[in-house]
């Protein structure tokens, strides 16, 4: 079986999910997978060895300004003629299937050539009846036309009785985490704004990862670090809480490791607003709608999350993909959700909310 795998490169979460799949595919000599990434400058990808000889395209992305999506800058930045040229230039011939994680170049190329395609992504879950915030006709159009595929298989923290599977999380909790710091990952905020929020909280050590940082530096009780897969995950394992934007993958990893969450959704980003709504309904996060020292200080005294144990091995998904019956999402979903372990409080919350 020959698979083309398209991945949106704008956020590290898409790439993190693809890494788990790529590692699993390496154990399958009967399946040949080629990866394509778009949405980020090719020199800004890091820790990509697992993907082999991957391709990159400019693709389409969004532009942020101080924690908000800038619609004007997004329209100006995206090169539509280049995008259309790339969808014609990427070679999708000879592939049996396209797996797509919200990546538009391969999605439109496969659609044009009639290659069977499936979206396995968090964005795909919003095609179904799940909690949503900030929904609009524009958002629905983006979800439908940004990276169109034949089948939509969503990924979420609960199935909501829809064609949705749980996330795969490879990280296992360390036996004795130090809990000596708070992990901060707010890539859409300005470094100075983050610093001003955290500066007064001198009794707490913060480890901040940010794409604008080029080399590690300690400034008092705040440590600044450039993006690093290994360094970031070590900091996640040993933190006593996570302050982050509302991206799906980091929240999934934090829940899996039972880390408490303070989430600042990216304003104007429908997915992140909806993620905060869902986590709030499940009682699994506190919310930060603006950079506010007082809210952080209050959250520091909050209790830990009880966590959710997600599956780590995507073998069932790979076997299902190879079987060829992409319409039978129910059997796959049912089998994978049996592997999920909710804490008692979370289970009671889901039952009380009738979701």
Secondary structure, 3 states (H helix, E strand, C coil): CEEEEEEECCCHHHHHHHHHHHHHHCCCCCCEEEEEEECCCHHHCCCCHHHCCCEEECCCCCCEECCEECHHHHHHHCCHHHHHHHHHHCCCCCCCEEEEECCHHHHHHHHHHCCCEEEEECHHHHHCCCCCCCCCHHHHHHHHHCCCCCEEEEECCCCCCCCEECCCCCCCCCCCCCCCEEEEECCCCCHHHHHHHHHCCCCCCEEEECCCCCCCEEECCEEEECCCHHHHHHHHHHEEEEEECCCHHHHHHHHHCCCCEEECCCECCHHHHHHHHHHHHCCCCEECCCCCHHHHHHHHCCCCCCCEECCCCCHHHHHHHHHCCCCCHHHHHHHHHCCCEECHHHHHHHHHCCC
